[in-house]
Amino acid sequence: MRNLSVFLLTGMFSASICADELHTYSETGMQQPHPTVTTRIISLPEPDADQDGVIDRLDLCPGTPVEYRVNTDGCHMIEQQLAAIELNILFDNDSAVVKPGFISEFQRLIEFVQHYPNAQIEVAGHTSSTASEEYNLLLSEKRAQAVLEMLKAEFGFENDRLVAKGYGETQLKNLADTDEAHTENRRIEVVAYGIQYRELLRTE
């Protein structure tokens, strides 16, 4: 009987300790919900060292001068401009020989090519309508080839920028059936095309 009493007292003591602990846990307020956590996103501007409106992380052309207009990659915006020059060289009837008086015309072409190093040149041969279409086409090709060879031999032009083509009587400049009209139609038109690149400004 004595042993049983001791056991009961020990059990009551243990229960009393647990109650005290629960009471202390409650007083600390730890059973209350946690305060709501608010997330604030702070946006910091990314650097744009050349001030072209495109951040450095996306700028494929860093260091662009501020006066130039740029695209979405931060690179210069370029405008292409086409320039052309046309030379008219006249021939005698039924001839593919370049007359000496027209050789000075080539100086204009040389100056143009110096300004546009990548210019492409078409040498177009034409005739009057006094012979058959087949004959005139062949004659116009001979005239174009004669001028092309002169450009190569005497002025140093290279093959990769020259094209010679005969048009026969298909592009008459003067439709009249007179000696003056026939003389005007027996011609070579040398046309040079050059591309000029220009950087656009922000103010444009």
N, CA, C and O of each residue as an XYZ file, in Angstrom:
816
protein
N       0.834     -1.218      0.000
C       0.000      0.000      0.000
C       0.856      1.249      0.000
O       0.484      2.250     -0.613
N       1.954      1.215      0.650
C       2.868      2.355      0.699
C       3.483      2.616     -0.669
O       3.654      3.765     -1.077
N       3.799      1.583     -1.342
C       4.394      1.754     -2.675
C       3.417      2.407     -3.641
O       3.826      3.217     -4.472
N       2.182      2.082     -3.551
C       1.161      2.649     -4.431
C       0.994      4.140     -4.198
O       0.827      4.898     -5.153
N       1.037      4.574     -2.945
C       0.899      6.006     -2.618
C       2.041      6.806     -3.209
O       1.849      7.897     -3.747
N       3.195      6.263     -3.103
C       4.355      6.966     -3.679
C       4.190      7.137     -5.182
O       4.536      8.174     -5.747
N       3.671      6.131     -5.799
C       3.460      6.183     -7.254
C       2.463      7.254     -7.655
O       2.665      7.954     -8.647
N       1.406      7.383     -6.904
C       0.382      8.371     -7.212
C       0.895      9.774     -7.007
O       0.607     10.667     -7.805
N       1.634      9.976     -5.971
C       2.192     11.311     -5.731
C       3.154     11.714     -6.843
O       3.184     12.861     -7.288
N       3.916     10.754     -7.261
C       4.865     11.045     -8.355
C       4.129     11.409     -9.614
O       4.556     12.302    -10.345
N       3.037     10.738     -9.883
C       2.256     11.053    -11.067
C       1.618     12.402    -10.994
O       1.600     13.130    -11.986
N       1.084     12.765     -9.836
C       0.503     14.087     -9.687
C       1.553     15.168     -9.852
O       1.263     16.219    -10.424
N       2.732     14.945     -9.379
C       3.812     15.924     -9.490
C       4.190     16.154    -10.955
O       4.441     17.273    -11.401
N       4.216     15.071    -11.649
C       4.553     15.191    -13.069
C       3.493     15.978    -13.808
O       3.833     16.801    -14.658
N       2.215     15.756    -13.515
C       1.136     16.490    -14.171
C       1.190     17.956    -13.838
O       0.916     18.797    -14.694
N       1.538     18.280    -12.609
C       1.644     19.678    -12.185
C       2.737     20.391    -12.968
O       2.571     21.561    -13.310
N       3.818     19.743    -13.254
C       4.919     20.361    -14.021
C       4.475     20.643    -15.450
O       4.798     21.691    -16.010
N       3.741     19.715    -16.034
C       3.280     19.918    -17.417
C       2.321     21.099    -17.515
O       2.390     21.869    -18.473
N       1.444     21.252    -16.557
C       0.512     22.374    -16.551
C       1.244     23.691    -16.449
O       0.885     24.649    -17.132
N       2.268     23.762    -15.607
C       3.054     24.995    -15.480
C       3.728     25.357    -16.800
O       3.775     26.522    -17.195
N       4.239     24.345    -17.461
C       4.916     24.604    -18.740
C       3.942     25.134    -19.787
O       4.270     26.055    -20.534
N       2.746     24.554    -19.843
C       1.741     25.031    -20.793
C       1.331     26.455    -20.494
O       1.133     27.267    -21.398
N       1.206     26.744    -19.205
C       0.822     28.095    -18.805
C       1.891     29.106    -19.252
O       1.575     30.184    -19.757
N       3.155     28.731    -19.052
C       4.253     29.617    -19.462
C       4.280     29.793    -20.980
O       4.512     30.907    -21.450
N       4.056     28.755    -21.749
C       4.043     28.805    -23.218
C       2.957     29.739    -23.720
O       3.148     30.455    -24.703
N       1.810     29.730    -23.040
C       0.699     30.579    -23.432
C       1.002     32.038    -23.172
O       0.653     32.902    -23.976
N       1.658     32.320    -22.039
C       1.947     33.708    -21.675
C       2.938     34.379    -22.634
O       2.939     35.604    -22.758
N       3.755     33.613    -23.292
C       4.737     34.218    -24.215
C       4.088     34.740    -25.482
O       4.704     35.525    -26.203
N       2.863     34.329    -25.774
C       2.162     34.776    -26.980
C       2.589     34.033    -28.232
O       2.195     34.437    -29.326
N       3.357     32.990    -28.130
C       3.828     32.267    -29.298
C       2.713     31.544    -30.024
O       2.891     31.123    -31.167
N       1.559     31.392    -29.377
C       0.446     30.726    -30.023
C      -0.328     31.677    -30.936
O      -1.177     31.227    -31.705
N      -0.054     32.979    -30.866
C      -0.724     33.956    -31.720
C      -0.162     33.874    -33.151
O       0.996     33.493    -33.323
N      -0.960     34.224    -34.191
C      -0.456     34.180    -35.577
C       0.710     35.139    -35.786
O       0.799     36.184    -35.141
N       1.610     34.758    -36.709
C       2.736     35.634    -37.040
C       2.253     36.876    -37.798
O       1.278     36.777    -38.542
N       2.890     38.030    -37.640
C       2.510     39.224    -38.404
C       2.664     38.976    -39.910
O       3.547     38.222    -40.319
N       1.810     39.605    -40.745
C       1.887     39.450    -42.191
C       3.174     40.064    -42.717
O       3.532     41.184    -42.355
N       3.877     39.312    -43.586
C       5.129     39.793    -44.177
C       4.812     40.447    -45.521
O       4.234     39.806    -46.399
N       5.180     41.704    -45.688
C       4.939     42.436    -46.936
C       6.234     42.529    -47.729
O       7.256     42.984    -47.217
N       6.179     42.090    -48.994
C       7.356     42.148    -49.865
C       7.314     43.422    -50.693
O       6.319     43.692    -51.367
N       8.372     44.199    -50.651
C       8.472     45.421    -51.442
C       9.596     45.262    -52.465
O      10.736     44.967    -52.104
N       9.262     45.464    -53.759
C      10.254     45.367    -54.822
C      10.766     46.770    -55.133
O       9.998     47.648    -55.526
N      12.025     46.963    -54.960
C      12.647     48.261    -55.220
C      13.328     48.193    -56.584
O      14.270     47.422    -56.769
N      12.862     48.986    -57.530
C      13.409     48.982    -58.886
C      14.524     50.014    -58.989
O      14.313     51.207    -58.772
N      15.701     49.532    -59.322
C      16.848     50.412    -59.496
C      17.136     50.553    -60.988
O      17.185     49.545    -61.692
N      17.325     51.756    -61.484
C      17.609     51.939    -62.924
C      18.934     51.292    -63.305
O      19.933     51.410    -62.595
N      18.916     50.582    -64.484
C      20.144     49.969    -64.962
C      20.986     51.017    -65.686
O      20.443     51.955    -66.270
N      22.309     50.861    -65.651
C      23.184     51.886    -66.236
C      23.104     51.944    -67.753
O      22.915     50.926    -68.419
N      23.249     53.149    -68.288
C      23.303     53.404    -69.725
C      24.456     54.367    -69.949
O      24.259     55.579    -70.034
N      25.663     53.818    -70.043
C      26.871     54.629    -70.018
C      26.933     55.635    -71.166
O      27.359     56.772    -70.962
N      26.515     55.234    -72.374
C      26.613     56.163    -73.509
C      25.346     56.995    -73.714
O      25.255     57.773    -74.664
N      24.368     56.827    -72.816
C      23.156     57.647    -72.794
C      22.429     57.652    -74.149
O      21.962     58.689    -74.618
N      22.348     56.469    -74.755
C      21.635     56.376    -76.026
C      20.237     55.800    -75.866
O      19.545     55.565    -76.856
N      19.817     55.571    -74.623
C      18.484     55.049    -74.380
C      18.411     53.540    -74.319
O      17.335     52.989    -74.087
N      19.534     52.849    -74.523
C      19.589     51.388    -74.447
C      20.528     51.012    -73.301
O      21.699     51.390    -73.309
N      20.018     50.271    -72.319
C      20.825     49.948    -71.149
C      22.041     49.120    -71.545
O      22.021     48.392    -72.538
N      23.095     49.245    -70.751
C      24.364     48.603    -71.079
C      24.220     47.096    -71.266
O      24.907     46.510    -72.103
N      23.339     46.465    -70.499
C      23.167     45.012    -70.578
C      22.676     44.576    -71.955
O      22.945     43.449    -72.371
N      21.957     45.451    -72.676
C      21.395     45.108    -73.983
C      22.079     45.839    -75.133
O      21.743     45.623    -76.298
N      23.033     46.699    -74.811
C      23.658     47.554    -75.823
C      24.746     46.783    -76.572
O      25.767     46.413    -75.993
N      24.514     46.545    -77.868
C      25.496     45.831    -78.686
C      26.567     46.763    -79.257
O      27.578     46.302    -79.785
N      26.342     48.070    -79.148
C      27.302     49.049    -79.656
C      27.588     50.079    -78.572
O      27.159     51.227    -78.686
N      28.300     49.691    -77.529
C      28.588     50.651    -76.459
C      29.477     51.791    -76.955
O      30.310     51.613    -77.844
N      29.280     52.946    -76.366
C      30.091     54.099    -76.731
C      29.581     54.880    -77.921
O      30.316     55.694    -78.480
N      28.324     54.652    -78.331
C      27.761     55.400    -79.453
C      27.659     56.882    -79.092
O      27.124     57.210    -78.033
N      28.157     57.786    -79.939
C      28.022     59.226    -79.651
C      26.556     59.611    -79.473
O      25.682     59.104    -80.177
N      26.301     60.496    -78.542
C      24.923     60.818    -78.175
C      24.160     61.519    -79.295
O      22.929     61.524    -79.284
N      24.867     62.114    -80.268
C      24.154     62.846    -81.324
C      23.572     61.934    -82.398
O      22.786     62.392    -83.227
N      23.943     60.644    -82.402
C      23.452     59.735    -83.438
C      22.198     58.991    -83.000
O      22.041     58.644    -81.829
N      21.316     58.753    -83.952
C      20.129     57.948    -83.695
C      20.530     56.475    -83.681
O      21.335     56.035    -84.502
N      19.958     55.713    -82.738
C      20.313     54.302    -82.611
C      19.061     53.439    -82.729
O      17.939     53.912    -82.556
N      19.285     52.149    -83.032
C      18.183     51.188    -83.077
C      18.020     50.533    -81.713
O      18.628     50.979    -80.739
N      17.212     49.486    -81.628
C      16.936     48.844    -80.340
C      18.149     48.126    -79.779
O      18.158     47.766    -78.602
N      19.178     47.908    -80.597
C      20.416     47.281    -80.122
C      21.441     48.318    -79.688
O      22.528     47.963    -79.233
N      21.104     49.601    -79.824
C      22.035     50.654    -79.435
C      23.075     50.975    -80.490
O      24.097     51.587    -80.178
N      22.838     50.571    -81.752
C      23.794     50.800    -82.839
C      23.297     51.908    -83.761
O      22.102     52.192    -83.831
N      24.249     52.530    -84.472
C      23.911     53.621    -85.395
C      22.831     53.192    -86.379
O      22.824     52.054    -86.849
N      21.931     54.099    -86.683
C      20.968     53.888    -87.762
C      21.555     54.507    -89.026
O      21.908     55.686    -89.052
N      21.654     53.684    -90.080
C      22.318     54.095    -91.315
C      21.295     54.246    -92.429
O      20.394     53.421    -92.580
N      21.445     55.313    -93.206
C      20.593     55.533    -94.373
C      21.427     55.317    -95.638
O      22.544     55.821    -95.756
N      20.857     54.554    -96.584
C      21.524     54.328    -97.853
C      20.976     55.299    -98.894
O      19.765     55.474    -99.027
N      21.887     55.919    -99.623
C      21.497     56.841   -100.671
C      22.111     56.388   -101.988
O      23.305     56.095   -102.058
N      21.292     56.333   -103.026
C      21.760     55.909   -104.337
C      22.193     57.122   -105.154
O      21.465     58.106   -105.277
N      23.386     57.023   -105.699
C      23.893     58.084   -106.570
C      24.193     57.482   -107.945
O      24.575     56.315   -108.040
N      24.025     58.254   -108.986
C      24.248     57.745   -110.342
C      24.817     58.844   -111.225
O      24.587     60.034   -111.011
N      25.569     58.400   -112.226
C      26.091     59.317   -113.235
C      25.892     58.643   -114.589
O      25.992     57.421   -114.696
N      25.613     59.435   -115.620
C      25.373     58.889   -116.953
C      26.231     59.617   -117.977
O      26.263     60.847   -118.025
N      26.923     58.835   -118.791
C      27.723     59.385   -119.875
C      27.101     58.983   -121.207
O      26.650     57.849   -121.369
N      27.075     59.900   -122.147
C      26.585     59.614   -123.497
C      27.745     59.720   -124.480
O      28.388     60.764   -124.589
N      28.002     58.634   -125.188
C      29.080     58.585   -126.166
C      28.464     58.222   -127.516
O      27.833     57.174   -127.649
N      28.645     59.082   -128.511
C      28.017     58.883   -129.810
C      28.972     58.198   -130.786
O      30.191     58.341   -130.685
N      28.397     57.451   -131.733
C      29.162     56.686   -132.714
C      28.752     57.101   -134.127
O      27.655     57.606   -134.369
N      29.681     56.863   -135.034
C      29.344     57.041   -136.444
C      28.434     55.906   -136.884
O      28.326     54.881   -136.210
N      27.793     56.097   -138.003
C      26.891     55.086   -138.536
C      27.640     53.782   -138.820
O      28.699     53.771   -139.448
N      27.050     52.680   -138.333
C      27.584     51.335   -138.558
C      29.007     51.185   -138.024
O      29.814     50.457   -138.603
N      29.321     51.879   -136.909
C      30.672     51.828   -136.349
C      30.613     51.522   -134.856
O      29.675     51.910   -134.158
N      31.656     50.806   -134.379
C      31.789     50.524   -132.948
C      33.086     51.118   -132.407
O      33.587     50.691   -131.368
N      33.614     52.090   -133.109
C      34.869     52.735   -132.712
C      34.558     53.990   -131.899
O      33.787     54.848   -132.330
N      35.173     54.083   -130.711
C      34.974     55.260   -129.854
C      35.763     56.421   -130.440
O      36.975     56.327   -130.636
N      35.076     57.500   -130.712
C      35.735     58.658   -131.311
C      36.554     59.404   -130.253
O      36.109     59.521   -129.111
N      37.733     59.907   -130.604
C      38.619     60.565   -129.634
C      37.962     61.699   -128.859
O      38.305     61.938   -127.701
N      37.035     62.388   -129.477
C      36.418     63.532   -128.818
C      35.614     63.168   -127.577
O      35.308     64.038   -126.762
N      35.271     61.898   -127.426
C      34.452     61.491   -126.278
C      35.274     60.851   -125.152
O      34.736     60.529   -124.093
N      36.561     60.672   -125.383
C      37.377     60.035   -124.356
C      37.419     60.882   -123.083
O      37.493     60.342   -121.979
N      37.371     62.203   -123.236
C      37.404     63.080   -122.053
C      36.186     62.883   -121.159
O      36.218     63.222   -119.976
N      35.112     62.335   -121.728
C      33.917     62.071   -120.919
C      34.203     61.078   -119.785
O      33.560     61.106   -118.735
N      35.177     60.210   -120.025
C      35.465     59.187   -119.020
C      36.038     59.784   -117.733
O      35.997     59.145   -116.681
N      36.570     61.006   -117.812
C      37.110     61.637   -116.606
C      36.017     61.847   -115.563
O      36.262     61.725   -114.363
N      34.822     62.159   -116.026
C      33.696     62.298   -115.092
C      33.416     60.982   -114.386
O      33.104     60.961   -113.195
N      33.528     59.893   -115.120
C      33.306     58.578   -114.529
C      34.380     58.244   -113.506
O      34.087     57.681   -112.451
N      35.611     58.589   -113.816
C      36.712     58.331   -112.883
C      36.500     59.084   -111.573
O      36.688     58.524   -110.493
N      36.112     60.339   -111.670
C      35.868     61.132   -110.459
C      34.718     60.559   -109.649
O      34.763     60.554   -108.419
N      33.693     60.081   -110.328
C      32.555     59.483   -109.621
C      32.987     58.232   -108.866
O      32.624     58.051   -107.703
N      33.750     57.379   -109.512
C      34.184     56.123   -108.897
C      35.132     56.388   -107.729
O      35.139     55.636   -106.755
N      35.916     57.429   -107.818
C      36.786     57.782   -106.697
C      35.969     58.146   -105.460
O      36.378     57.888   -104.328
N      34.817     58.744   -105.701
C      33.940     59.125   -104.589
C      33.122     57.939   -104.089
O      32.777     57.866   -102.909
N      32.815     57.014   -104.990
C      32.043     55.812   -104.641
C      32.853     54.584   -105.061
O      32.643     54.042   -106.146
N      33.769     54.149   -104.209
C      34.691     53.057   -104.580
C      33.993     51.745   -104.934
O      34.558     50.920   -105.651
N      32.779     51.546   -104.442
C      32.070     50.297   -104.727
C      31.045     50.438   -105.846
O      30.165     49.590   -105.990
N      31.153     51.488   -106.628
C      30.179     51.732   -107.688
C      30.205     50.624   -108.738
O      31.263     50.106   -109.094
N      29.023     50.278   -109.220
C      28.868     49.315   -110.307
C      28.530     50.072   -111.597
O      27.787     51.053   -111.574
N      29.078     49.610   -112.703
C      28.975     50.361   -113.956
C      28.339     49.485   -115.032
O      28.776     48.358   -115.266
N      27.317     50.006   -115.676
C      26.711     49.336   -116.828
C      27.024     50.125   -118.080
O      26.769     51.327   -118.154
N      27.583     49.436   -119.066
C      27.861     50.031   -120.370
C      26.776     49.536   -121.312
O      26.771     48.366   -121.696
N      25.861     50.415   -121.683
C      24.702     50.034   -122.487
C      24.855     50.561   -123.910
O      24.977     51.766   -124.132
N      24.846     49.637   -124.869
C      24.978     50.018   -126.268
C      23.625     50.168   -126.944
O      22.716     49.369   -126.720
N      23.497     51.211   -127.784
C      22.241     51.482   -128.494
C      22.545     51.800   -129.958
O      23.664     52.175   -130.309
N      21.539     51.645   -130.793
C      21.669     51.953   -132.219
C      20.462     52.758   -132.696
O      19.484     52.957   -131.975
N      20.578     53.206   -133.928
C      19.401     53.791   -134.597
C      18.584     52.648   -135.190
O      18.896     51.476   -134.978
N      17.555     52.992   -135.922
C      16.658     51.960   -136.465
C      16.794     51.804   -137.975
O      15.846     51.386   -138.640
N      17.963     52.135   -138.523
C      18.126     52.122   -139.984
C      18.452     50.739   -140.540
O      18.432     50.558   -141.757
N      18.748     49.768   -139.695
C      19.043     48.409   -140.172
C      18.063     47.440   -139.513
O      17.118     47.858   -138.843
N      18.297     46.150   -139.710
C      17.404     45.155   -139.118
C      17.600     45.084   -137.609
O      18.642     45.491   -137.095
N      16.607     44.572   -136.907
C      16.695     44.448   -135.455
C      17.842     43.552   -135.049
O      18.554     43.847   -134.089
N      18.031     42.443   -135.778
C      19.100     41.505   -135.446
C      20.480     42.154   -135.620
O      21.363     41.993   -134.777
N      20.645     42.878   -136.712
C      21.932     43.533   -136.960
C      22.186     44.614   -135.911
O      23.290     44.732   -135.381
N      21.158     45.395   -135.622
C      21.328     46.479   -134.647
C      21.663     45.942   -133.259
O      22.451     46.553   -132.537
N      21.076     44.810   -132.877
C      21.387     44.226   -131.579
C      22.853     43.816   -131.519
O      23.527     44.074   -130.522
N      23.343     43.188   -132.560
C      24.744     42.775   -132.598
C      25.668     43.991   -132.578
O      26.687     43.981   -131.888
N      25.319     45.040   -133.332
C      26.141     46.252   -133.366
C      26.173     46.931   -131.995
O      27.223     47.409   -131.564
N      25.048     46.972   -131.323
C      25.010     47.606   -129.993
C      25.876     46.841   -128.998
O      26.503     47.451   -128.133
N      25.918     45.526   -129.108
C      26.770     44.725   -128.226
C      28.242     44.997   -128.504
O      29.051     45.057   -127.578
N      28.596     45.164   -129.796
C      29.983     45.482   -130.150
C      30.378     46.849   -129.588
O      31.496     47.014   -129.100
N      29.482     47.820   -129.650
C      29.776     49.146   -129.114
C      29.980     49.100   -127.599
O      30.903     49.712   -127.063
N      29.108     48.370   -126.930
C      29.231     48.252   -125.481
C      30.544     47.568   -125.095
O      31.211     47.982   -124.147
N      30.904     46.530   -125.831
C      32.139     45.815   -125.532
C      33.368     46.678   -125.804
O      34.360     46.590   -125.080
N      33.306     47.514   -126.847
C      34.429     48.398   -127.164
C      34.679     49.394   -126.033
O      35.826     49.638   -125.658
N      33.616     49.961   -125.496
C      33.771     50.915   -124.391
C      34.262     50.192   -123.132
O      35.113     50.710   -122.410
N      33.734     49.014   -122.875
C      34.177     48.248   -121.703
C      35.673     47.963   -121.773
O      36.387     48.130   -120.784
N      36.150     47.530   -122.944
C      37.582     47.239   -123.090
C      38.416     48.496   -122.916
O      39.522     48.426   -122.381
N      37.913     49.648   -123.355
C      38.649     50.905   -123.171
C      38.733     51.273   -121.694
O      39.770     51.739   -121.222
N      37.637     51.061   -120.968
C      37.642     51.358   -119.534
C      38.662     50.478   -118.796
O      39.301     50.926   -117.844
N      38.804     49.258   -119.233
C      39.758     48.352   -118.603
C      41.192     48.684   -118.997
O      42.073     48.782   -118.142
N      41.419     48.855   -120.295
C      42.789     49.001   -120.795
C      43.384     50.381   -120.502
O      44.559     50.487   -120.150
N      42.586     51.426   -120.646
C      43.132     52.783   -120.535
C      42.859     53.447   -119.190
O      43.547     54.400   -118.822
N      41.873     52.962   -118.459
C      41.520     53.633   -117.202
C      41.571     52.701   -115.985
O      41.275     53.123   -114.867
N      41.942     51.451   -116.201
C      42.202     50.546   -115.081
C      40.980     50.009   -114.366
O      41.094     49.540   -113.234
N      39.818     50.063   -114.989
C      38.624     49.502   -114.345
C      38.685     47.971   -114.353
O      39.230     47.362   -115.273
N      38.121     47.372   -113.319
C      38.174     45.917   -113.182
C      36.874     45.270   -113.644
O      35.809     45.887   -113.632
N      36.993     44.011   -114.049
C      35.848     43.277   -114.595
C      34.680     43.165   -113.627
O      33.523     43.203   -114.043
N      34.976     43.026   -112.331
C      33.917     42.744   -111.366
C      32.968     43.914   -111.141
O      31.937     43.755   -110.487
N      33.302     45.086   -111.672
C      32.387     46.226   -111.538
C      31.810     46.666   -112.876
O      31.069     47.648   -112.922
N      32.119     45.983   -113.947
C      31.673     46.365   -115.279
C      30.697     45.349   -115.855
O      30.903     44.139   -115.752
N      29.636     45.859   -116.462
C      28.683     45.021   -117.188
C      28.402     45.696   -118.527
O      28.052     46.875   -118.571
N      28.556     44.942   -119.624
C      28.275     45.468   -120.956
C      27.049     44.768   -121.518
O      26.935     43.544   -121.447
N      26.129     45.554   -122.080
C      24.906     44.987   -122.629
C      24.448     45.788   -123.835
O      24.487     47.018   -123.835
N      24.016     45.074   -124.854
C      23.499     45.736   -126.045
C      21.981     45.713   -126.075
O      21.357     44.686   -125.807
N      21.390     46.863   -126.407
C      19.933     46.983   -126.462
C      19.398     47.188   -127.883
O      18.190     47.293   -128.097
N      20.315     47.242   -128.840
C      19.870     47.427   -130.210
C      19.078     48.705   -130.376
O      19.476     49.762   -129.886
N      17.942     48.604   -131.078
C      17.084     49.770   -131.322
C      15.865     49.797   -130.405
O      14.894     50.499   -130.688
N      15.907     49.033   -129.301
C      14.727     48.921   -128.429
C      14.528     50.136   -127.527
O      13.452     50.304   -126.954
N      15.543     50.982   -127.393
C      15.426     52.142   -126.509
C      15.853     53.409   -127.257
O      16.802     54.086   -126.862
N      15.154     53.710   -128.314
C      15.478     54.899   -129.095
C      15.273     56.161   -128.254
O      14.267     56.319   -127.563
N      16.240     57.031   -128.338
C      16.143     58.288   -127.592
C      15.342     59.321   -128.366
O      14.680     60.179   -127.780
N      15.407     59.232   -129.649
C      14.672     60.154   -130.521
C      13.945     59.302   -131.565
O      14.587     58.571   -132.318
N      12.629     59.386   -131.615
C      11.832     58.522   -132.485
C      11.691     59.051   -133.920
O      11.122     58.373   -134.776
N      12.193     60.222   -134.175
C      12.049     60.812   -135.514
C      12.912     60.064   -136.528
O      13.947     59.495   -136.182
N      12.475     60.074   -137.768
C      13.227     59.409   -138.835
C      14.033     60.448   -139.596
O      13.784     60.707   -140.773
N      15.009     61.044   -138.903
C      15.869     62.074   -139.479
C      17.321     61.732   -139.191
O      17.620     60.897   -138.338
N      18.221     62.391   -139.918
C      19.650     62.147   -139.680
C      20.048     62.537   -138.259
O      20.837     61.847   -137.613
N      19.490     63.658   -137.776
C      19.809     64.100   -136.414
C      19.341     63.064   -135.379
O      20.052     62.782   -134.415
N      18.160     62.510   -135.581
C      17.632     61.514   -134.648
C      18.462     60.239   -134.683
O      18.743     59.644   -133.642
N      18.855     59.820   -135.890
C      19.670     58.609   -135.996
C      21.023     58.795   -135.308
O      21.529     57.888   -134.649
N      21.596     59.985   -135.476
C      22.880     60.271   -134.808
C      22.734     60.220   -133.288
O      23.601     59.686   -132.596
N      21.654     60.766   -132.780
C      21.420     60.776   -131.332
C      21.202     59.366   -130.782
O      21.573     59.078   -129.644
N      20.612     58.503   -131.574
C      20.320     57.141   -131.119
C      21.529     56.208   -131.181
O      21.566     55.198   -130.479
N      22.531     56.541   -132.027
C      23.733     55.705   -132.113
C      24.660     56.091   -130.961
O      25.520     56.959   -131.109
N      24.481     55.456   -129.847
C      25.144     55.937   -128.624
C      25.485     54.788   -127.659
O      25.007     53.659   -127.775
N      26.329     55.154   -126.717
C      26.599     54.322   -125.536
C      26.198     55.140   -124.327
O      26.571     56.308   -124.214
N      25.441     54.540   -123.421
C      25.121     55.168   -122.138
C      25.873     54.400   -121.052
O      25.599     53.230   -120.783
N      26.813     55.087   -120.449
C      27.554     54.499   -119.330
C      26.910     55.004   -118.048
O      26.947     56.200   -117.758
N      26.325     54.103   -117.290
C      25.630     54.477   -116.059
C      26.335     53.817   -114.883
O      26.501     52.597   -114.856
N      26.745     54.617   -113.923
C      27.411     54.106   -112.718
C      26.516     54.360   -111.514
O      25.967     55.448   -111.345
N      26.382     53.332   -110.683
C      25.547     53.424   -109.487
C      26.438     53.264   -108.259
O      27.211     52.311   -108.157
N      26.321     54.194   -107.347
C      27.086     54.118   -106.101
C      26.167     54.244   -104.900
O      25.151     54.936   -104.950
N      26.533     53.570   -103.827
C      25.770     53.631   -102.577
C      26.544     54.457   -101.561
O      27.716     54.197   -101.287
N      25.876     55.444   -101.017
C      26.473     56.281    -99.975
C      25.757     56.004    -98.658
O      24.528     55.954    -98.609
N      26.531     55.825    -97.594
C      25.968     55.532    -96.287
C      26.089     56.769    -95.393
O      27.136     57.412    -95.324
N      24.998     57.075    -94.721
C      24.991     58.260    -93.860
C      24.352     57.908    -92.516
O      23.275     57.315    -92.456
N      25.046     58.289    -91.442
C      24.517     58.029    -90.100
C      23.461     59.069    -89.746
O      23.691     60.270    -89.881
N      22.307     58.599    -89.293
C      21.223     59.504    -88.953
C      21.440     60.138    -87.594
O      21.932     59.498    -86.665
N      21.067     61.400    -87.489
C      21.184     62.133    -86.230
C      19.872     62.039    -85.461
O      18.813     61.819    -86.048
N      19.948     62.205    -84.161
C      18.748     62.140    -83.325
C      17.752     63.250    -83.654
O      16.547     63.099    -83.456
N      18.272     64.354    -84.155
C      17.394     65.490    -84.424
C      16.640     65.332    -85.741
O      15.782     66.156    -86.056
N      16.943     64.288    -86.519
C      16.287     64.104    -87.811
C      15.030     63.256    -87.663
O      14.342     62.994    -88.650
